[in-house]
């Protein structure tokens, strides 16, 4: 059974993982696809939403 401490520790580790992702090395290929597309494909939609989530978390943590 999960305790409150374990849930808090897990969420802190996930946010920390988002914060340390290098934008130029890891997210660059997804960012290029986002800039040149005018419509949303169903397969890229989830990936682009995750990339946007990571970028938003990085912006908030600055």
CHARMM internal coordinates of N, CA and C (Angstrom, degrees):
IC EDIT
DIST 1 N 1 CA 1.4453
DIST 1 CA 1 C 1.5288
ANGL 1 N 1 CA 1 C 108.90
DIST 1 C 2 N 1.2897
ANGL 1 CA 1 C 2 N 115.73
DIHE 1 N 1 CA 1 C 2 N 137.95
DIST 2 N 2 CA 1.4534
ANGL 1 C 2 N 2 CA 120.57
DIHE 1 CA 1 C 2 N 2 CA -177.75
DIST 2 CA 2 C 1.5202
ANGL 2 N 2 CA 2 C 111.23
DIHE 1 C 2 N 2 CA 2 C -83.40
DIST 2 C 3 N 1.2892
ANGL 2 CA 2 C 3 N 113.64
DIHE 2 N 2 CA 2 C 3 N 135.12
DIST 3 N 3 CA 1.4617
ANGL 2 C 3 N 3 CA 117.92
DIHE 2 CA 2 C 3 N 3 CA 175.43
DIST 3 CA 3 C 1.5262
ANGL 3 N 3 CA 3 C 109.28
DIHE 2 C 3 N 3 CA 3 C -95.58
DIST 3 C 4 N 1.2894
ANGL 3 CA 3 C 4 N 115.92
DIHE 3 N 3 CA 3 C 4 N 169.27
DIST 4 N 4 CA 1.4613
ANGL 3 C 4 N 4 CA 120.99
DIHE 3 CA 3 C 4 N 4 CA 179.01
DIST 4 CA 4 C 1.5223
ANGL 4 N 4 CA 4 C 110.42
DIHE 3 C 4 N 4 CA 4 C -62.51
DIST 4 C 5 N 1.3250
ANGL 4 CA 4 C 5 N 116.91
DIHE 4 N 4 CA 4 C 5 N -36.98
DIST 5 N 5 CA 1.4633
ANGL 4 C 5 N 5 CA 120.91
DIHE 4 CA 4 C 5 N 5 CA 179.43
DIST 5 CA 5 C 1.5229
ANGL 5 N 5 CA 5 C 111.04
DIHE 4 C 5 N 5 CA 5 C -64.20
DIST 5 C 6 N 1.3255
ANGL 5 CA 5 C 6 N 118.22
DIHE 5 N 5 CA 5 C 6 N -41.75
DIST 6 N 6 CA 1.4584
ANGL 5 C 6 N 6 CA 121.21
DIHE 5 CA 5 C 6 N 6 CA 179.79
DIST 6 CA 6 C 1.5282
ANGL 6 N 6 CA 6 C 111.48
DIHE 5 C 6 N 6 CA 6 C -66.06
DIST 6 C 7 N 1.3022
ANGL 6 CA 6 C 7 N 117.55
DIHE 6 N 6 CA 6 C 7 N -38.72
DIST 7 N 7 CA 1.4623
ANGL 6 C 7 N 7 CA 121.09
DIHE 6 CA 6 C 7 N 7 CA 177.80
DIST 7 CA 7 C 1.5231
ANGL 7 N 7 CA 7 C 110.55
DIHE 6 C 7 N 7 CA 7 C -66.49
DIST 7 C 8 N 1.3146
ANGL 7 CA 7 C 8 N 117.20
DIHE 7 N 7 CA 7 C 8 N -42.23
DIST 8 N 8 CA 1.4620
ANGL 7 C 8 N 8 CA 121.50
DIHE 7 CA 7 C 8 N 8 CA 177.90
DIST 8 CA 8 C 1.5220
ANGL 8 N 8 CA 8 C 111.02
DIHE 7 C 8 N 8 CA 8 C -64.81
DIST 8 C 9 N 1.3255
ANGL 8 CA 8 C 9 N 117.04
DIHE 8 N 8 CA 8 C 9 N -42.07
DIST 9 N 9 CA 1.4622
ANGL 8 C 9 N 9 CA 121.10
DIHE 8 CA 8 C 9 N 9 CA 179.03
DIST 9 CA 9 C 1.5242
ANGL 9 N 9 CA 9 C 110.95
DIHE 8 C 9 N 9 CA 9 C -64.57
DIST 9 C 10 N 1.3242
ANGL 9 CA 9 C 10 N 117.59
DIHE 9 N 9 CA 9 C 10 N -42.27
DIST 10 N 10 CA 1.4547
ANGL 9 C 10 N 10 CA 121.67
DIHE 9 CA 9 C 10 N 10 CA 178.46
DIST 10 CA 10 C 1.5251
ANGL 10 N 10 CA 10 C 111.36
DIHE 9 C 10 N 10 CA 10 C -62.18
DIST 10 C 11 N 1.3205
ANGL 10 CA 10 C 11 N 117.24
DIHE 10 N 10 CA 10 C 11 N -46.52
DIST 11 N 11 CA 1.4655
ANGL 10 C 11 N 11 CA 119.97
DIHE 10 CA 10 C 11 N 11 CA -179.13
DIST 11 CA 11 C 1.5244
ANGL 11 N 11 CA 11 C 111.28
DIHE 10 C 11 N 11 CA 11 C -65.59
DIST 11 C 12 N 1.3215
ANGL 11 CA 11 C 12 N 117.55
DIHE 11 N 11 CA 11 C 12 N -36.46
DIST 12 N 12 CA 1.4565
ANGL 11 C 12 N 12 CA 120.65
DIHE 11 CA 11 C 12 N 12 CA 177.12
DIST 12 CA 12 C 1.5248
ANGL 12 N 12 CA 12 C 111.33
DIHE 11 C 12 N 12 CA 12 C -65.39
DIST 12 C 13 N 1.3233
ANGL 12 CA 12 C 13 N 117.68
DIHE 12 N 12 CA 12 C 13 N -40.59
DIST 13 N 13 CA 1.4611
ANGL 12 C 13 N 13 CA 120.86
DIHE 12 CA 12 C 13 N 13 CA 178.31
DIST 13 CA 13 C 1.5258
ANGL 13 N 13 CA 13 C 111.94
DIHE 12 C 13 N 13 CA 13 C -67.27
DIST 13 C 14 N 1.3187
ANGL 13 CA 13 C 14 N 118.04
DIHE 13 N 13 CA 13 C 14 N -36.82
DIST 14 N 14 CA 1.4646
ANGL 13 C 14 N 14 CA 121.05
DIHE 13 CA 13 C 14 N 14 CA 178.11
DIST 14 CA 14 C 1.5221
ANGL 14 N 14 CA 14 C 110.63
DIHE 13 C 14 N 14 CA 14 C -67.07
DIST 14 C 15 N 1.3153
ANGL 14 CA 14 C 15 N 117.77
DIHE 14 N 14 CA 14 C 15 N -44.71
DIST 15 N 15 CA 1.4676
ANGL 14 C 15 N 15 CA 121.36
DIHE 14 CA 14 C 15 N 15 CA 178.31
DIST 15 CA 15 C 1.5216
ANGL 15 N 15 CA 15 C 110.16
DIHE 14 C 15 N 15 CA 15 C -63.78
DIST 15 C 16 N 1.3191
ANGL 15 CA 15 C 16 N 117.62
DIHE 15 N 15 CA 15 C 16 N -39.23
DIST 16 N 16 CA 1.4582
ANGL 15 C 16 N 16 CA 120.89
DIHE 15 CA 15 C 16 N 16 CA 177.19
DIST 16 CA 16 C 1.5291
ANGL 16 N 16 CA 16 C 110.77
DIHE 15 C 16 N 16 CA 16 C -64.36
DIST 16 C 17 N 1.3126
ANGL 16 CA 16 C 17 N 117.00
DIHE 16 N 16 CA 16 C 17 N -38.97
DIST 17 N 17 CA 1.4583
ANGL 16 C 17 N 17 CA 120.49
DIHE 16 CA 16 C 17 N 17 CA 176.54
DIST 17 CA 17 C 1.5175
ANGL 17 N 17 CA 17 C 112.27
DIHE 16 C 17 N 17 CA 17 C -62.32
DIST 17 C 18 N 1.3271
ANGL 17 CA 17 C 18 N 117.32
DIHE 17 N 17 CA 17 C 18 N -40.43
DIST 18 N 18 CA 1.4594
ANGL 17 C 18 N 18 CA 120.71
DIHE 17 CA 17 C 18 N 18 CA 175.80
DIST 18 CA 18 C 1.5240
ANGL 18 N 18 CA 18 C 111.01
DIHE 17 C 18 N 18 CA 18 C -64.64
DIST 18 C 19 N 1.3031
ANGL 18 CA 18 C 19 N 116.86
DIHE 18 N 18 CA 18 C 19 N -35.95
DIST 19 N 19 CA 1.4612
ANGL 18 C 19 N 19 CA 120.81
DIHE 18 CA 18 C 19 N 19 CA -175.17
DIST 19 CA 19 C 1.5196
ANGL 19 N 19 CA 19 C 112.30
DIHE 18 C 19 N 19 CA 19 C -70.41
DIST 19 C 20 N 1.3315
ANGL 19 CA 19 C 20 N 118.21
DIHE 19 N 19 CA 19 C 20 N -30.15
DIST 20 N 20 CA 1.4625
ANGL 19 C 20 N 20 CA 119.57
DIHE 19 CA 19 C 20 N 20 CA -174.37
DIST 20 CA 20 C 1.5194
ANGL 20 N 20 CA 20 C 113.49
DIHE 19 C 20 N 20 CA 20 C -95.64
DIST 20 C 21 N 1.3391
ANGL 20 CA 20 C 21 N 118.47
DIHE 20 N 20 CA 20 C 21 N 0.35
DIST 21 N 21 CA 1.4630
ANGL 20 C 21 N 21 CA 120.33
DIHE 20 CA 20 C 21 N 21 CA 177.67
DIST 21 CA 21 C 1.5218
ANGL 21 N 21 CA 21 C 108.78
DIHE 20 C 21 N 21 CA 21 C -66.37
DIST 21 C 22 N 1.3309
ANGL 21 CA 21 C 22 N 115.43
DIHE 21 N 21 CA 21 C 22 N 128.81
DIST 22 N 22 CA 1.4558
ANGL 21 C 22 N 22 CA 120.97
DIHE 21 CA 21 C 22 N 22 CA -179.24
DIST 22 CA 22 C 1.5300
ANGL 22 N 22 CA 22 C 109.04
DIHE 21 C 22 N 22 CA 22 C -79.95
DIST 22 C 23 N 1.3095
ANGL 22 CA 22 C 23 N 116.28
DIHE 22 N 22 CA 22 C 23 N 120.17
DIST 23 N 23 CA 1.4647
ANGL 22 C 23 N 23 CA 121.98
DIHE 22 CA 22 C 23 N 23 CA -175.60
DIST 23 CA 23 C 1.5303
ANGL 23 N 23 CA 23 C 111.57
DIHE 22 C 23 N 23 CA 23 C -64.17
DIST 23 C 24 N 1.3137
ANGL 23 CA 23 C 24 N 117.55
DIHE 23 N 23 CA 23 C 24 N -42.48
DIST 24 N 24 CA 1.4587
ANGL 23 C 24 N 24 CA 120.63
DIHE 23 CA 23 C 24 N 24 CA -174.93
DIST 24 CA 24 C 1.5271
ANGL 24 N 24 CA 24 C 112.32
DIHE 23 C 24 N 24 CA 24 C -72.25
DIST 24 C 25 N 1.3235
ANGL 24 CA 24 C 25 N 118.10
DIHE 24 N 24 CA 24 C 25 N -32.64
DIST 25 N 25 CA 1.4548
ANGL 24 C 25 N 25 CA 120.14
DIHE 24 CA 24 C 25 N 25 CA -175.59
DIST 25 CA 25 C 1.5220
ANGL 25 N 25 CA 25 C 113.21
DIHE 24 C 25 N 25 CA 25 C -90.62
DIST 25 C 26 N 1.3116
ANGL 25 CA 25 C 26 N 117.33
DIHE 25 N 25 CA 25 C 26 N -41.15
DIST 26 N 26 CA 1.4577
ANGL 25 C 26 N 26 CA 120.32
DIHE 25 CA 25 C 26 N 26 CA -171.14
DIST 26 CA 26 C 1.5248
ANGL 26 N 26 CA 26 C 112.15
DIHE 25 C 26 N 26 CA 26 C -96.96
DIST 26 C 27 N 1.3037
ANGL 26 CA 26 C 27 N 117.24
DIHE 26 N 26 CA 26 C 27 N -45.14
DIST 27 N 27 CA 1.4583
ANGL 26 C 27 N 27 CA 120.96
DIHE 26 CA 26 C 27 N 27 CA -171.68
DIST 27 CA 27 C 1.5229
ANGL 27 N 27 CA 27 C 113.80
DIHE 26 C 27 N 27 CA 27 C -93.01
DIST 27 C 28 N 1.3173
ANGL 27 CA 27 C 28 N 118.16
DIHE 27 N 27 CA 27 C 28 N -1.92
DIST 28 N 28 CA 1.4625
ANGL 27 C 28 N 28 CA 121.69
DIHE 27 CA 27 C 28 N 28 CA -172.72
DIST 28 CA 28 C 1.5287
ANGL 28 N 28 CA 28 C 112.22
DIHE 27 C 28 N 28 CA 28 C -61.73
DIST 28 C 29 N 1.3346
ANGL 28 CA 28 C 29 N 118.68
DIHE 28 N 28 CA 28 C 29 N -43.49
DIST 29 N 29 CA 1.4670
ANGL 28 C 29 N 29 CA 119.25
DIHE 28 CA 28 C 29 N 29 CA -177.45
DIST 29 CA 29 C 1.5261
ANGL 29 N 29 CA 29 C 111.72
DIHE 28 C 29 N 29 CA 29 C -68.21
DIST 29 C 30 N 1.3262
ANGL 29 CA 29 C 30 N 117.69
DIHE 29 N 29 CA 29 C 30 N -31.58
DIST 30 N 30 CA 1.4587
ANGL 29 C 30 N 30 CA 120.23
DIHE 29 CA 29 C 30 N 30 CA 177.75
DIST 30 CA 30 C 1.5201
ANGL 30 N 30 CA 30 C 111.21
DIHE 29 C 30 N 30 CA 30 C -76.20
DIST 30 C 31 N 1.3273
ANGL 30 CA 30 C 31 N 116.68
DIHE 30 N 30 CA 30 C 31 N -32.90
DIST 31 N 31 CA 1.4621
ANGL 30 C 31 N 31 CA 119.77
DIHE 30 CA 30 C 31 N 31 CA 179.03
DIST 31 CA 31 C 1.5183
ANGL 31 N 31 CA 31 C 111.07
DIHE 30 C 31 N 31 CA 31 C -70.16
DIST 31 C 32 N 1.3306
ANGL 31 CA 31 C 32 N 118.29
DIHE 31 N 31 CA 31 C 32 N -34.84
DIST 32 N 32 CA 1.4624
ANGL 31 C 32 N 32 CA 120.75
DIHE 31 CA 31 C 32 N 32 CA 176.81
DIST 32 CA 32 C 1.5199
ANGL 32 N 32 CA 32 C 110.93
DIHE 31 C 32 N 32 CA 32 C -65.05
DIST 32 C 33 N 1.3195
ANGL 32 CA 32 C 33 N 117.33
DIHE 32 N 32 CA 32 C 33 N -40.34
DIST 33 N 33 CA 1.4663
ANGL 32 C 33 N 33 CA 120.49
DIHE 32 CA 32 C 33 N 33 CA 177.98
DIST 33 CA 33 C 1.5186
ANGL 33 N 33 CA 33 C 111.32
DIHE 32 C 33 N 33 CA 33 C -65.74
DIST 33 C 34 N 1.3168
ANGL 33 CA 33 C 34 N 116.93
DIHE 33 N 33 CA 33 C 34 N -34.75
DIST 34 N 34 CA 1.4601
ANGL 33 C 34 N 34 CA 120.88
DIHE 33 CA 33 C 34 N 34 CA -178.72
DIST 34 CA 34 C 1.5242
ANGL 34 N 34 CA 34 C 110.96
DIHE 33 C 34 N 34 CA 34 C -69.39
DIST 34 C 35 N 1.3245
ANGL 34 CA 34 C 35 N 117.85
DIHE 34 N 34 CA 34 C 35 N -35.64
DIST 35 N 35 CA 1.4574
ANGL 34 C 35 N 35 CA 121.10
DIHE 34 CA 34 C 35 N 35 CA -176.15
DIST 35 CA 35 C 1.5220
ANGL 35 N 35 CA 35 C 112.51
DIHE 34 C 35 N 35 CA 35 C -73.97
DIST 35 C 36 N 1.3343
ANGL 35 CA 35 C 36 N 117.96
DIHE 35 N 35 CA 35 C 36 N -28.58
DIST 36 N 36 CA 1.4541
ANGL 35 C 36 N 36 CA 120.50
DIHE 35 CA 35 C 36 N 36 CA -173.56
DIST 36 CA 36 C 1.5253
ANGL 36 N 36 CA 36 C 113.98
DIHE 35 C 36 N 36 CA 36 C -102.61
DIST 36 C 37 N 1.3094
ANGL 36 CA 36 C 37 N 117.95
DIHE 36 N 36 CA 36 C 37 N 4.96
DIST 37 N 37 CA 1.4625
ANGL 36 C 37 N 37 CA 118.66
DIHE 36 CA 36 C 37 N 37 CA -179.59
DIST 37 CA 37 C 1.5277
ANGL 37 N 37 CA 37 C 110.24
DIHE 36 C 37 N 37 CA 37 C -109.43
DIST 37 C 38 N 1.3247
ANGL 37 CA 37 C 38 N 114.75
DIHE 37 N 37 CA 37 C 38 N 137.15
DIST 38 N 38 CA 1.4591
ANGL 37 C 38 N 38 CA 120.18
DIHE 37 CA 37 C 38 N 38 CA 179.31
DIST 38 CA 38 C 1.5233
ANGL 38 N 38 CA 38 C 112.05
DIHE 37 C 38 N 38 CA 38 C -104.80
DIST 38 C 39 N 1.3123
ANGL 38 CA 38 C 39 N 116.92
DIHE 38 N 38 CA 38 C 39 N -11.96
DIST 39 N 39 CA 1.4587
ANGL 38 C 39 N 39 CA 120.94
DIHE 38 CA 38 C 39 N 39 CA 177.14
DIST 39 CA 39 C 1.5166
ANGL 39 N 39 CA 39 C 108.68
DIHE 38 C 39 N 39 CA 39 C -126.13
DIST 39 C 40 N 1.3172
ANGL 39 CA 39 C 40 N 115.18
DIHE 39 N 39 CA 39 C 40 N 159.12
DIST 40 N 40 CA 1.4630
ANGL 39 C 40 N 40 CA 119.88
DIHE 39 CA 39 C 40 N 40 CA -177.75
DIST 40 CA 40 C 1.5200
ANGL 40 N 40 CA 40 C 109.47
DIHE 39 C 40 N 40 CA 40 C -101.85
DIST 40 C 41 N 1.3194
ANGL 40 CA 40 C 41 N 116.15
DIHE 40 N 40 CA 40 C 41 N 125.51
DIST 41 N 41 CA 1.4523
ANGL 40 C 41 N 41 CA 120.76
DIHE 40 CA 40 C 41 N 41 CA 172.12
DIST 41 CA 41 C 1.5177
ANGL 41 N 41 CA 41 C 108.51
DIHE 40 C 41 N 41 CA 41 C -87.45
DIST 41 C 42 N 1.3067
ANGL 41 CA 41 C 42 N 115.42
DIHE 41 N 41 CA 41 C 42 N 152.12
DIST 42 N 42 CA 1.4653
ANGL 41 C 42 N 42 CA 118.34
DIHE 41 CA 41 C 42 N 42 CA -177.96
DIST 42 CA 42 C 1.5207
ANGL 42 N 42 CA 42 C 111.34
DIHE 41 C 42 N 42 CA 42 C -68.62
DIST 42 C 43 N 1.3319
ANGL 42 CA 42 C 43 N 118.51
DIHE 42 N 42 CA 42 C 43 N -31.78
DIST 43 N 43 CA 1.4642
ANGL 42 C 43 N 43 CA 120.25
DIHE 42 CA 42 C 43 N 43 CA -179.08
DIST 43 CA 43 C 1.5242
ANGL 43 N 43 CA 43 C 111.84
DIHE 42 C 43 N 43 CA 43 C -77.84
DIST 43 C 44 N 1.3193
ANGL 43 CA 43 C 44 N 118.68
DIHE 43 N 43 CA 43 C 44 N -31.55
DIST 44 N 44 CA 1.4572
ANGL 43 C 44 N 44 CA 120.98
DIHE 43 CA 43 C 44 N 44 CA 179.67
DIST 44 CA 44 C 1.5240
ANGL 44 N 44 CA 44 C 112.80
DIHE 43 C 44 N 44 CA 44 C -88.08
DIST 44 C 45 N 1.2840
ANGL 44 CA 44 C 45 N 116.96
DIHE 44 N 44 CA 44 C 45 N -12.27
DIST 45 N 45 CA 1.4502
ANGL 44 C 45 N 45 CA 120.25
DIHE 44 CA 44 C 45 N 45 CA -175.48
DIST 45 CA 45 C 1.5258
ANGL 45 N 45 CA 45 C 111.88
DIHE 44 C 45 N 45 CA 45 C -63.31
DIST 45 C 46 N 1.3113
ANGL 45 CA 45 C 46 N 117.49
DIHE 45 N 45 CA 45 C 46 N -44.27
DIST 46 N 46 CA 1.4639
ANGL 45 C 46 N 46 CA 120.76
DIHE 45 CA 45 C 46 N 46 CA -179.10
DIST 46 CA 46 C 1.5147
ANGL 46 N 46 CA 46 C 110.33
DIHE 45 C 46 N 46 CA 46 C -68.70
DIST 46 C 47 N 1.3219
ANGL 46 CA 46 C 47 N 116.94
DIHE 46 N 46 CA 46 C 47 N -41.23
DIST 47 N 47 CA 1.4623
ANGL 46 C 47 N 47 CA 120.51
DIHE 46 CA 46 C 47 N 47 CA 179.77
DIST 47 CA 47 C 1.5195
ANGL 47 N 47 CA 47 C 110.53
DIHE 46 C 47 N 47 CA 47 C -64.32
DIST 47 C 48 N 1.3157
ANGL 47 CA 47 C 48 N 116.83
DIHE 47 N 47 CA 47 C 48 N -44.35
DIST 48 N 48 CA 1.4580
ANGL 47 C 48 N 48 CA 119.62
DIHE 47 CA 47 C 48 N 48 CA -179.99
DIST 48 CA 48 C 1.5239
ANGL 48 N 48 CA 48 C 112.01
DIHE 47 C 48 N 48 CA 48 C -67.31
DIST 48 C 49 N 1.3102
ANGL 48 CA 48 C 49 N 116.95
DIHE 48 N 48 CA 48 C 49 N -33.34
DIST 49 N 49 CA 1.4690
ANGL 48 C 49 N 49 CA 119.31
DIHE 48 CA 48 C 49 N 49 CA 175.97
DIST 49 CA 49 C 1.5219
ANGL 49 N 49 CA 49 C 111.14
DIHE 48 C 49 N 49 CA 49 C -67.07
DIST 49 C 50 N 1.3318
ANGL 49 CA 49 C 50 N 117.27
DIHE 49 N 49 CA 49 C 50 N -38.29
DIST 50 N 50 CA 1.4650
ANGL 49 C 50 N 50 CA 120.02
DIHE 49 CA 49 C 50 N 50 CA 176.52
DIST 50 CA 50 C 1.5239
ANGL 50 N 50 CA 50 C 111.30
DIHE 49 C 50 N 50 CA 50 C -66.52
DIST 50 C 51 N 1.3327
ANGL 50 CA 50 C 51 N 116.70
DIHE 50 N 50 CA 50 C 51 N -39.69
DIST 51 N 51 CA 1.4655
ANGL 50 C 51 N 51 CA 120.09
DIHE 50 CA 50 C 51 N 51 CA 177.38
DIST 51 CA 51 C 1.5197
ANGL 51 N 51 CA 51 C 109.96
DIHE 50 C 51 N 51 CA 51 C -63.61
DIST 51 C 52 N 1.3247
ANGL 51 CA 51 C 52 N 117.38
DIHE 51 N 51 CA 51 C 52 N -42.87
DIST 52 N 52 CA 1.4685
ANGL 51 C 52 N 52 CA 120.53
DIHE 51 CA 51 C 52 N 52 CA 177.44
DIST 52 CA 52 C 1.5196
ANGL 52 N 52 CA 52 C 111.60
DIHE 51 C 52 N 52 CA 52 C -63.36
DIST 52 C 53 N 1.3334
ANGL 52 CA 52 C 53 N 117.39
DIHE 52 N 52 CA 52 C 53 N -36.55
DIST 53 N 53 CA 1.4602
ANGL 52 C 53 N 53 CA 120.86
DIHE 52 CA 52 C 53 N 53 CA 177.17
DIST 53 CA 53 C 1.5179
ANGL 53 N 53 CA 53 C 110.94
DIHE 52 C 53 N 53 CA 53 C -64.71
DIST 53 C 54 N 1.3284
ANGL 53 CA 53 C 54 N 116.88
DIHE 53 N 53 CA 53 C 54 N -44.28
DIST 54 N 54 CA 1.4652
ANGL 53 C 54 N 54 CA 120.62
DIHE 53 CA 53 C 54 N 54 CA 179.06
DIST 54 CA 54 C 1.5199
ANGL 54 N 54 CA 54 C 110.53
DIHE 53 C 54 N 54 CA 54 C -62.85
DIST 54 C 55 N 1.3286
ANGL 54 CA 54 C 55 N 117.66
DIHE 54 N 54 CA 54 C 55 N -43.31
DIST 55 N 55 CA 1.4643
ANGL 54 C 55 N 55 CA 120.72
DIHE 54 CA 54 C 55 N 55 CA 179.37
DIST 55 CA 55 C 1.5276
ANGL 55 N 55 CA 55 C 111.52
DIHE 54 C 55 N 55 CA 55 C -65.34
DIST 55 C 56 N 1.3186
ANGL 55 CA 55 C 56 N 117.21
DIHE 55 N 55 CA 55 C 56 N -36.68
DIST 56 N 56 CA 1.4650
ANGL 55 C 56 N 56 CA 120.08
DIHE 55 CA 55 C 56 N 56 CA 178.18
DIST 56 CA 56 C 1.5249
ANGL 56 N 56 CA 56 C 111.33
DIHE 55 C 56 N 56 CA 56 C -67.11
DIST 56 C 57 N 1.3287
ANGL 56 CA 56 C 57 N 116.74
DIHE 56 N 56 CA 56 C 57 N -41.19
DIST 57 N 57 CA 1.4673
ANGL 56 C 57 N 57 CA 119.73
DIHE 56 CA 56 C 57 N 57 CA 178.16
DIST 57 CA 57 C 1.5164
ANGL 57 N 57 CA 57 C 110.49
DIHE 56 C 57 N 57 CA 57 C -64.75
DIST 57 C 58 N 1.3336
ANGL 57 CA 57 C 58 N 116.82
DIHE 57 N 57 CA 57 C 58 N -40.83
DIST 58 N 58 CA 1.4645
ANGL 57 C 58 N 58 CA 119.68
DIHE 57 CA 57 C 58 N 58 CA 178.27
DIST 58 CA 58 C 1.5198
ANGL 58 N 58 CA 58 C 111.01
DIHE 57 C 58 N 58 CA 58 C -63.64
DIST 58 C 59 N 1.3224
ANGL 58 CA 58 C 59 N 117.67
DIHE 58 N 58 CA 58 C 59 N -38.39
DIST 59 N 59 CA 1.4577
ANGL 58 C 59 N 59 CA 120.75
DIHE 58 CA 58 C 59 N 59 CA 179.07
DIST 59 CA 59 C 1.5220
ANGL 59 N 59 CA 59 C 111.42
DIHE 58 C 59 N 59 CA 59 C -65.93
DIST 59 C 60 N 1.3125
ANGL 59 CA 59 C 60 N 116.88
DIHE 59 N 59 CA 59 C 60 N -41.93
DIST 60 N 60 CA 1.4665
ANGL 59 C 60 N 60 CA 120.36
DIHE 59 CA 59 C 60 N 60 CA -179.69
DIST 60 CA 60 C 1.5248
ANGL 60 N 60 CA 60 C 111.01
DIHE 59 C 60 N 60 CA 60 C -66.92
DIST 60 C 61 N 1.3215
ANGL 60 CA 60 C 61 N 117.65
DIHE 60 N 60 CA 60 C 61 N -35.73
DIST 61 N 61 CA 1.4606
ANGL 60 C 61 N 61 CA 120.99
DIHE 60 CA 60 C 61 N 61 CA -176.57
DIST 61 CA 61 C 1.5232
ANGL 61 N 61 CA 61 C 113.47
DIHE 60 C 61 N 61 CA 61 C -79.82
DIST 61 C 62 N 1.3140
ANGL 61 CA 61 C 62 N 118.43
DIHE 61 N 61 CA 61 C 62 N -4.43
DIST 62 N 62 CA 1.4653
ANGL 61 C 62 N 62 CA 119.55
DIHE 61 CA 61 C 62 N 62 CA 179.63
DIST 62 CA 62 C 1.4560
ANGL 62 N 62 CA 62 C 110.81
DIHE 61 C 62 N 62 CA 62 C -74.45
END
COOR INIT
IC SEED 1 N 1 CA 1 C
IC BUILD
